[in-house]
Amino acid sequence: MAMARTPRGRWIEEGFRALAASGPEAVRIESLAQALGVSKGGFYGYFRNRDALLTEMLDVWEREVTEKVIERVEDGGGDARSRLDRLFTIAASAGDEPAVGAAVELAVRDWARRDEAVARRLRHVDNRRMDYLRSLFGALCEDDAETEVRSMLAFSLRIGSHYIAADHGSRTRAEIMELAGARLLR
């Protein structure tokens, strides 16, 4: 009886788990195989080497956090305000899914501090996200400065909230983020 091959996506997901937990240095073929409970030989059926896996992980991350999010927002239709509200909901529900969770987002940002190629990819992703925010806020705001400010605040909340450990009195972080989103949509 033939053994089932470990799907390509499982290698990528496990790579994201390692990246989120310990950075790109932890994305090692042998460690991933051990975590998956398989031999590392199966890895080479999908990837030429570790660098090929890392490149594909970045490709998946970029697609998941930009185009797929934008597609989900746009598929729901509605005016700019309702699309922004949907975007905020999607961002808040990302959790720790492989590729889109906060831990991977922060790990990629940390990785970009030490790797210029990753920094270029991150800049491209951030510009795509900001362009989309500008397109939505631009429909709500009367001037370019207000569009830019709201876009920057919304994006800063999405990324920066993961770095802040402060308590919020009787409110939860989720409640504060919801209030912040509502303020941005005024």
C-alpha positions as CSV (number, residue, x, y, z in Angstrom):
1,M,0.0,0.0,0.0
2,A,1.4,3.4,-1.1
3,M,1.9,6.1,1.5
4,A,0.0,9.3,0.9
5,R,2.2,12.2,0.0
6,T,2.2,15.2,2.4
7,P,0.4,18.0,0.4
8,R,2.4,21.0,-0.6
9,G,0.1,23.3,1.4
10,R,0.9,21.5,4.6
11,W,4.7,22.2,4.1
12,I,3.8,25.9,3.6
13,E,1.5,26.0,6.6
14,E,4.1,24.4,8.8
15,G,6.6,26.9,7.4
16,F,4.3,29.7,8.6
17,R,4.0,28.2,12.0
18,A,7.8,28.0,12.3
19,L,8.2,31.6,11.0
20,A,5.5,32.9,13.4
21,A,7.1,31.1,16.4
22,S,10.8,31.8,15.8
23,G,11.5,33.7,12.6
24,P,12.8,32.7,9.2
25,E,15.8,30.9,10.7
26,A,13.4,28.3,12.2
27,V,12.0,27.4,8.8
28,R,14.2,24.4,8.3
29,I,13.3,21.4,6.2
30,E,14.2,18.8,8.8
31,S,12.3,20.6,11.5
32,L,9.2,21.0,9.3
33,A,9.4,17.3,8.4
34,Q,9.6,16.4,12.1
35,A,6.6,18.6,12.9
36,L,4.6,17.0,10.1
37,G,5.7,13.5,11.1
38,V,7.1,12.7,7.7
39,S,10.5,12.3,6.1
40,K,12.2,15.3,4.6
41,G,12.4,13.5,1.2
42,G,8.8,14.5,0.4
43,F,9.8,18.2,0.6
44,Y,11.9,17.9,-2.5
45,G,9.0,16.7,-4.5
46,Y,7.6,20.2,-4.2
47,F,10.5,22.6,-3.5
48,R,14.0,22.8,-5.0
49,N,15.4,24.0,-1.6
50,R,14.6,26.0,1.5
51,D,14.9,29.3,-0.4
52,A,12.2,28.1,-2.8
53,L,9.9,27.4,0.2
54,L,10.6,30.8,1.7
55,T,9.8,32.5,-1.6
56,E,6.6,30.6,-2.0
57,M,5.6,31.4,1.6
58,L,6.0,35.1,0.9
59,D,4.0,34.7,-2.4
60,V,1.2,33.0,-0.4
61,W,1.4,35.6,2.4
62,E,1.2,38.5,-0.1
63,R,-1.7,37.0,-2.0
64,E,-3.7,36.1,1.2
65,V,-3.2,39.5,2.9
66,T,-3.9,41.7,-0.2
67,E,-5.8,40.3,-3.1
68,K,-7.8,37.7,-1.3
69,V,-8.9,40.2,1.4
70,I,-9.8,42.8,-1.2
71,E,-11.8,40.1,-3.2
72,R,-13.7,39.2,0.0
73,V,-14.5,42.9,0.7
74,E,-15.5,43.6,-2.9
75,D,-17.6,40.5,-3.3
76,G,-19.9,41.8,-0.5
77,G,-20.7,44.9,-2.5
78,G,-22.1,48.0,-1.0
79,D,-20.8,51.5,-0.7
80,A,-17.4,52.5,0.6
81,R,-18.5,52.7,4.2
82,S,-20.0,49.2,4.2
83,R,-16.9,47.8,2.4
84,L,-14.6,49.5,5.0
85,D,-16.7,48.1,7.8
86,R,-16.4,44.6,6.2
87,L,-12.6,45.1,5.8
88,F,-12.3,46.0,9.5
89,T,-14.3,42.9,10.4
90,I,-12.1,40.7,8.2
91,A,-9.0,42.1,9.7
92,A,-10.2,41.6,13.2
93,S,-11.1,38.0,12.5
94,A,-7.8,37.0,10.9
95,G,-6.8,35.3,14.1
96,D,-3.7,33.1,13.9
97,E,-4.6,31.3,10.6
98,P,-1.5,30.3,8.6
99,A,-0.4,33.2,6.3
100,V,-2.8,35.8,7.6
101,G,-2.6,35.8,11.4
102,A,-1.0,38.6,13.4
103,A,2.0,36.4,14.4
104,V,3.0,35.9,10.7
105,E,2.4,39.6,10.0
106,L,4.8,40.6,12.8
107,A,7.3,37.9,11.8
108,V,7.4,39.1,8.2
109,R,7.9,42.7,9.4
110,D,10.7,41.6,11.7
111,W,12.3,39.5,8.9
112,A,12.1,42.6,6.6
113,R,14.3,44.5,9.0
114,R,17.2,42.1,8.2
115,D,16.5,41.2,4.6
116,E,16.3,43.8,1.8
117,A,14.4,41.5,-0.6
118,V,11.7,40.8,2.1
119,A,11.7,44.6,2.9
120,R,10.9,45.2,-0.8
121,R,8.1,42.7,-0.8
122,L,6.7,44.2,2.5
123,R,6.8,47.7,1.0
124,H,4.8,46.4,-2.1
125,V,2.2,44.7,0.2
126,D,1.9,47.8,2.4
127,N,1.5,50.1,-0.6
128,R,-1.2,47.8,-2.1
129,R,-3.0,47.8,1.2
130,M,-2.7,51.6,1.6
131,D,-3.9,52.1,-2.1
132,Y,-7.0,50.1,-1.3
133,L,-7.7,52.0,1.9
134,R,-7.3,55.3,0.0
135,S,-9.7,54.1,-2.7
136,L,-12.3,53.5,0.0
137,F,-11.7,56.4,2.3
138,G,-11.5,58.7,-0.8
139,A,-15.2,58.0,-1.4
140,L,-16.0,59.3,2.1
141,C,-13.6,62.2,2.5
142,E,-13.7,65.6,0.8
143,D,-9.9,66.1,0.6
144,D,-6.8,64.1,0.0
145,A,-5.3,64.9,3.3
146,E,-8.3,63.5,5.2
147,T,-8.2,60.4,3.0
148,E,-4.5,59.9,3.7
149,V,-4.9,60.5,7.5
150,R,-7.8,58.0,7.8
151,S,-6.0,55.4,5.7
152,M,-2.8,55.7,7.8
153,L,-4.8,55.5,11.0
154,A,-6.7,52.5,9.9
155,F,-3.6,50.7,8.7
156,S,-1.6,51.7,11.8
157,L,-4.4,50.3,14.0
158,R,-4.3,47.0,12.1
159,I,-0.5,46.6,12.5
160,G,0.3,48.5,15.7
161,S,-2.4,47.1,17.9
162,H,-0.4,43.9,18.0
163,Y,2.5,45.7,19.6
164,I,0.5,47.4,22.3
165,A,0.0,45.5,25.6
166,A,-2.1,48.2,27.4
167,D,-5.3,47.5,29.1
168,H,-8.5,49.4,28.2
169,G,-10.3,49.7,31.5
170,S,-13.6,47.9,31.4
171,R,-13.4,47.5,27.6
172,T,-11.8,44.7,25.7
173,R,-9.3,45.3,22.9
174,A,-11.9,44.1,20.4
175,E,-14.4,46.7,21.7
176,I,-11.8,49.5,21.4
177,M,-10.9,48.4,17.9
178,E,-14.6,48.4,17.0
179,L,-15.0,51.9,18.4
180,A,-11.9,53.1,16.5
181,G,-13.3,51.7,13.3
182,A,-16.6,53.4,13.9
183,R,-14.7,56.7,14.5
184,L,-12.8,56.3,11.2
185,L,-16.1,55.8,9.4
186,R,-17.7,59.0,10.5
